[in-house]
Amino acid sequence: MKTTRLGIFIGFAAAALFILAPQAHADLKQMKAYKEAYPDSKLKCVDCHADAKPSKDDGQHELNDYGKTVKALVKPEVAPTADEYKKAGKIEDFTKK
């Protein structure tokens, strides 16, 4: 009986962690996709985020105009692809507007 309760508790705890964990943040996959679209670029956090050094502990971070543009091009919870970055344009060109 105790084993069953413990198993159920662990199952609920794992599901809660999965559901409540921050789902959208820049990672190596997104950076590689941008570099695929624009191979000569050098990325920094501030290119997409409002803060120069967003902390992962804070969860989701406020996006700047470029980050919001890219996010609007993709489905929720899906990382942008090189094609979506090409649709949004280069970071350098976007900041000149």
N, C-alpha and C positions, 0 to 999 in steps of 0.2 A: 504494500500500500504506500509506504513512504517513497519507494522507488518510482512509482507511477506519478505521485505528486511532484517529486523532484524533476522528473522528465517533462511534465507539463509546464512547470515553472521555467525550466531552461528553454523550452520551446517558445513560450511567450516572451521571455527576455530576449532571445535571439531575434524574434520577429520585430519586437519594439526597437531594438538597435538598428535593424535594417531599415525600418520605416522612418525612424526619427533622425537617422544620420544625415548630414548634409549631402545632398545628391549632386549638386552642380558646383564644381570648382575647377579651376584650370589645373591640368595635370600634363604629364609628359605626352600623352596621346594628342591633346589639343595643340600643344606647342609643335609637335611633329607635323600635324596637319597644316598649321600656319606656315611652317618652314617648307613644306611640300609646295604650297601655293606660291610662296615668296622666298626662294632659297637664300638670297643674300641678306635677309633681314636678321636683326638681333632683337630678341624679345626681352621685355622687362614687365614686371607686374603692373606698373603704372600705364602700360599701353592699353590695357583693357579695364583696369580697376581705378577707382577714384583715389585710393590710397597707394602710396609708393610701395609699402611693404605690408600687405594684408596678412593677418595672422590666421592660420588654419584653425586655431582654437575658437575663433569668433564665429565659425560657421560660414554663412554666405556673406559676401562682401559687396559693397556698393560698386556698381559698374559705372564707368565713364560713358560718354556718348558712343565711342567705338564698340565697347563691350555690349552696350544695350542694342546696338545695330546688329551685331553678330548673333546675340541671343534671340532677337526677333526673327532671324532667318531659320532657326532650327526648332525642332520639336522639343517640348519640355523633357528634361532628363536625358537628352541625347547630346553627345559631344559634336561640335561642329566639324565638318569635313573640309578638305582643301577647297572644294567647289564653293562652299558657303563663305569661306574667307575671301575667295576671289569675287563673289557677288558683293561682299561688304566693301572690298577695296583694301588697299594697303593702309596700315596704321599711319604712316607718314603723310599720305595724301589726305586722309580723313581729318587729321589735326590741322591741316592748312586751310580747311573750309571755313 
